[in-house]
Amino acid sequence: MTTTESGSPAPVSGTFPVTDEEIAARVKALESLLIDKGVTSELAVDKIAEMYEREVGPHLGAAVVARAWTDPEFKQRLLDDATEACREMGIGGMQGEDMVVIENTGDVHNAIVCTLCSCYPWPTLGLPPNWYKAPAYRARMVKEPRTVLREEFGVDLPEQTEIRIWDTSAEVRYWVLPQRPPGTEDMTEEQLRELVSRDSMIGVGLVAAPA
Ligand code: FE
């Protein structure tokens, strides 16, 4: 049996990350089954995929972050009730009914995972990346987040920074308000949006200061 560095059994279904081919095969199988059973139709599946490809994506979350960085009252509303604050900006819907935003500070770094499956705030971050759904990410992120952040994502946090991992579920969909980088004081909300990456809102990346 393979073990992880902490000595516990490694996740059974393989390596990190899962390949695109594996995921495509699983999706295809599931889709066929759901269509066969009459749960959904091919048209509905295509429509949803198209919407998430073209309209919904991390650019919406980035707009929320940029606004929070520039408008303290909005930021407070976002931290108090993310679903409602996003709705103010016309952002919301399926898989985002109960969003909670947690703020990164100099002392605490937050990151999200769904240990059970792949729950994720779709309205603000789009569809989850493949690695987010991989068993190895889901298992290791809770056991050894500092190592995963450093080795898999190149985020080397100072020892004194506390790392908190939030287990996102179908009931509560967490995402992260990253720290505004220094040197951005003169930037507009529109310019700030461009800096904010998907990974920084998952908590596996930092927002880099502009070059
Ligand atoms: Fe899940």
Boltz pocket constraint, residues with backbone or C-beta under 6 A from the ligand:
constraints:
  - pocket:
      binder: B
      contacts: [[A, 114], [A, 115], [A, 116], [A, 117], [A, 118], [A, 119], [A, 120], [A, 168], [A, 169], [A, 170]]
      max_distance: 6.0
